[in-house]
Amino acid sequence: MKSAVYKKAGQVGIEEVKRPSIQEADDVIIRVVRACVCGSDLWSYQNPDIKAGHKNSGHEAIGIVEETGEAITTVKPGDFVIVPFTHGCGECDACRAGFDGSCDNHIGNNLGGNFQAEYLRFHYANWALVKIPGQPSDYTEGMLKSLLTLADVMPTGYHAARVANVQKGDKVVVIGDGAVGQCAVIAAKMRGASQIILMSRHEDRQQMALESGATTVVAERGEEGIAKVREILGGGADAALECVGTEAAVEQALGVLYNGGRMGFVGVPHYKNRALGSTFMQNISVAGGAASATTYDKQFLLKDVLDGDINPGRVFTTSYKLEDIDQAYKAMDERKTIKSMIVMD
């Protein structure tokens, strides 16, 4: 089968590799229908130490179940499914509490597959896969885009709002205008925020967020940006949703909050052990981590997408064939697109 692999830093290509097979009783083999490039994939893409032939870290897909292990009881060959980036068991304390992104039994395995390929092996599949009614041919391309966001970015954006305990009437600031930030805007609106400020310097992304529910955009950064947000809100924000993963983004999030505010962070951290002691006198609540993709999809996000209540698929601003995977990465790396979708034959 064809699979994306790294050629060198800044270059991804396609190679013929062995098709995956069932290895464990709770494995499922899935034929990929749509996949995509995640902003977190770019960290490896830009890594100067990346080795040629290294499998990429794609981790979002929708597809058709081809084969199941003997322990699988929840899906069958032919089912159309969301393939989330997490692999919760659904039975442990963390999963039962709605934190399947940090499953007590399977943590560390949630980014183990290569989803930018024609087929993938999804382990711990019995609970984690999410069935979609019907078949791909039953849906428009726009709906397929929204269904694909349910593998990661929409649940991740929602997770930021959930762990920050965004409530009706809250004033919310979203830091990051990529796909996760755009979905965090949608999530804040879903949870009833009265004001949603997106911190963004890109006009196309600003416009998308405004269409999704943002009430204001702030382009400034650092102390100037913090001051502008506080001026607009007449004080600090109730909640800040950090969707980037850099220390500067964390500083921005903490800076816009009033004392006693709440920060939800879902950007994969690329900073070293940032100390929170400096926030002690502010009484800031900080929470975050890997999103509960399966839980949110099963409880409400899939229904919200199918009912047309939310349209997160708009974050896919360009589409590519698997053979054009290098261009899909480049377009995101150069910020020419918000999120690249990979269309399989």
Buried (B, 14 or more C-beta within 10 A) or exposed (E): BBBBBBBEBBEBBBEEBEBBEBEEEBBBBBBBBBBBBBBBBBEBBEBEEBEEEBBBBBBBBBBBBBBBBEEBEBBEEEBBBBBBBBBBBBEBEBBBEBBBBBBBBBBEEBBBBBBBBBBBBBBBBBBBBBBBEEEBEEBEEEBBBBBBBBBBBBBBBBBBBBBBBBBEEBBBBBBBBBBBBBBBBBBBBBBEBBBBBBBBEBEBBBEBBBEBBBBBBBBEBEEEBBBBBBEBBEEBBBBBBBBBBBEEBBBBBBBBBBEEBBBBBBBBBEEEEEEEEEBEEBEBBBBBBBBBBBBBBBEBBBEBBBEEEBBBBBBBBBBBEBEBBBBBBBBBBEEEBBBBBBBBE
